[in-house]
Amino acid sequence: MARLDFGPWDEAQLAYNLNKIIPEGWFFVTDSSRRIVATAMCLHNYSGQSPFTGDLGWLACHADHRGKSLGLALCARVTQRLLEAGYTTIQLHTEYFRLPAITTYLRIGFVPLITSSEASSLWEEACTRLNWRFTPVIWQRQTQQGACR
Ligand SMILES: CC(C)(COP(=O)(O)OP(=O)(O)OC[C@H]1O[C@@H](n2cnc3c(N)ncnc32)[C@H](O)[C@@H]1OP(=O)(O)O)[C@@H](O)C(=O)NCCC(=O)NCCS
């Protein structure tokens, strides 16, 4: 994690996230030497709106191991674990420039939640770059119906 562009990943950051990981909710992919090459977490997120909101958090893959859809496999596993644990809203946060992550999230079925015209422009641009249909009206309907976001 510390090698990626997430900002400082220190003991404090680890402790903060350890407090939020649900039981059996931290997944790793290892290589043949058992070195960790990719990871993602199931995080409890008490949103104040629903007691059962879970976050897909800290998806990351070592640069040498990208291109094999390990991110997709980890997202699927995190989503499965959160559903199994009873979470009814599953969300994540990302940044507009993280195109490999965004395409992974869209492929697995997450739906953008667009709350401002600035976010709308960024999503439109990301979709253009990913060759993904920009469909805010459909996404809004899906989030209202309780789809993953
Ligand atoms: C997100 C991450 C785990 C995905 O790794 P991965 O599973 O190996 O994903 P891939 O490299 O297979 O990329 C996924 C898709 O994005 C596409 N992609 C990669 N870079 C891209 C770019 N710059 N523009 C458009 N598409 C891109 C790939 O072509 C691939 O599609 P394909 O399967 O059709 O080839 C990895 O990129 C990573 O660790 N990124 C840094 C950390 C990060 O941003 N985490 C997300 C935090 S929210």
The ligand as an SDF file (V2000), in Angstrom:
LIG
                    3D

 48 50  0  0  0  0  0  0  0  0999 V2000
   -7.0740   -0.9020   -9.6250 C   0  0  0  0  0  0  0  0  0  0  0  0
   -6.0630   -2.0190   -9.8400 C   0  0  0  0  0  0  0  0  0  0  0  0
   -6.0460   -2.9330   -8.6190 C   0  0  0  0  0  0  0  0  0  0  0  0
   -6.5230   -2.8120  -11.0800 C   0  0  0  0  0  0  0  0  0  0  0  0
   -5.5210   -3.7460  -11.3630 O   0  0  0  0  0  0  0  0  0  0  0  0
   -5.8430   -4.9970  -12.3280 P   0  0  0  0  0  0  0  0  0  0  0  0
   -6.9150   -5.8400  -11.7640 O   0  0  0  0  0  0  0  0  0  0  0  0
   -4.5550   -5.6250  -12.6290 O   0  0  0  0  0  0  0  0  0  0  0  0
   -6.5100   -4.2670  -13.5570 O   0  0  0  0  0  0  0  0  0  0  0  0
   -6.0280   -4.2900  -15.0390 P   0  0  0  0  0  0  0  0  0  0  0  0
   -4.6340   -3.8070  -15.1810 O   0  0  0  0  0  0  0  0  0  0  0  0
   -6.3790   -5.6350  -15.5680 O   0  0  0  0  0  0  0  0  0  0  0  0
   -6.9310   -3.1290  -15.6600 O   0  0  0  0  0  0  0  0  0  0  0  0
   -8.3250   -3.2410  -15.6780 C   0  0  0  0  0  0  0  0  0  0  0  0
   -8.7940   -2.7320  -17.0180 C   0  0  0  0  0  0  0  0  0  0  0  0
   -8.5010   -1.3430  -17.0930 O   0  0  0  0  0  0  0  0  0  0  0  0
   -7.9080   -1.0800  -18.3490 C   0  0  0  0  0  0  0  0  0  0  0  0
   -6.9740    0.0370  -18.1920 N   0  0  0  0  0  0  0  0  0  0  0  0
   -5.7960    0.0360  -17.5580 C   0  0  0  0  0  0  0  0  0  0  0  0
   -5.2420    1.2540  -17.6440 N   0  0  0  0  0  0  0  0  0  0  0  0
   -6.1090    2.0260  -18.3410 C   0  0  0  0  0  0  0  0  0  0  0  0
   -6.1000    3.3850  -18.7670 C   0  0  0  0  0  0  0  0  0  0  0  0
   -5.0900    4.2100  -18.4670 N   0  0  0  0  0  0  0  0  0  0  0  0
   -7.1440    3.8400  -19.4840 N   0  0  0  0  0  0  0  0  0  0  0  0
   -8.1700    3.0320  -19.7850 C   0  0  0  0  0  0  0  0  0  0  0  0
   -8.2480    1.7290  -19.3990 N   0  0  0  0  0  0  0  0  0  0  0  0
   -7.2050    1.2530  -18.6950 C   0  0  0  0  0  0  0  0  0  0  0  0
   -7.1500   -2.3310  -18.6860 C   0  0  0  0  0  0  0  0  0  0  0  0
   -6.9430   -2.3830  -20.0700 O   0  0  0  0  0  0  0  0  0  0  0  0
   -8.0830   -3.4030  -18.1980 C   0  0  0  0  0  0  0  0  0  0  0  0
   -9.0400   -3.7140  -19.1760 O   0  0  0  0  0  0  0  0  0  0  0  0
   -8.9220   -5.0970  -20.0180 P   0  0  0  0  0  0  0  0  0  0  0  0
   -9.2430   -6.1830  -19.0150 O   0  0  0  0  0  0  0  0  0  0  0  0
   -9.9760   -4.9390  -21.0560 O   0  0  0  0  0  0  0  0  0  0  0  0
   -7.5450   -5.1550  -20.5180 O   0  0  0  0  0  0  0  0  0  0  0  0
   -4.6470   -1.4510  -10.1020 C   0  0  0  0  0  0  0  0  0  0  0  0
   -4.6760   -0.6720  -11.2660 O   0  0  0  0  0  0  0  0  0  0  0  0
   -4.0720   -0.6280   -8.9610 C   0  0  0  0  0  0  0  0  0  0  0  0
   -3.5570   -1.1480   -7.9800 O   0  0  0  0  0  0  0  0  0  0  0  0
   -4.1350    0.6980   -9.1230 N   0  0  0  0  0  0  0  0  0  0  0  0
   -3.5600    1.6140   -8.1140 C   0  0  0  0  0  0  0  0  0  0  0  0
   -4.3790    1.6820   -6.8670 C   0  0  0  0  0  0  0  0  0  0  0  0
   -5.7770    2.1770   -7.1180 C   0  0  0  0  0  0  0  0  0  0  0  0
   -6.0120    3.0890   -7.8960 O   0  0  0  0  0  0  0  0  0  0  0  0
   -6.7270    1.5660   -6.4070 N   0  0  0  0  0  0  0  0  0  0  0  0
   -8.1170    1.9460   -6.4760 C   0  0  0  0  0  0  0  0  0  0  0  0
   -8.4270    2.8550   -5.3350 C   0  0  0  0  0  0  0  0  0  0  0  0
  -10.0900    3.4560   -5.4140 S   0  0  0  0  0  0  0  0  0  0  0  0
  1  2  1  0
  2  3  1  0
  2  4  1  0
  2 36  1  0
  4  5  1  0
  5  6  1  0
  6  7  2  0
  6  8  1  0
  6  9  1  0
  9 10  1  0
 10 11  2  0
 10 12  1  0
 10 13  1  0
 13 14  1  0
 14 15  1  0
 15 16  1  0
 15 30  1  0
 16 17  1  0
 17 18  1  0
 17 28  1  0
 18 19  1  0
 18 27  1  0
 19 20  2  0
 20 21  1  0
 21 22  1  0
 21 27  2  0
 22 23  1  0
 22 24  2  0
 24 25  1  0
 25 26  2  0
 26 27  1  0
 28 29  1  0
 28 30  1  0
 30 31  1  0
 31 32  1  0
 32 33  2  0
 32 34  1  0
 32 35  1  0
 36 37  1  0
 36 38  1  0
 38 39  2  0
 38 40  1  0
 40 41  1  0
 41 42  1  0
 42 43  1  0
 43 44  2  0
 43 45  1  0
 45 46  1  0
 46 47  1  0
 47 48  1  0
M  END
$$$$
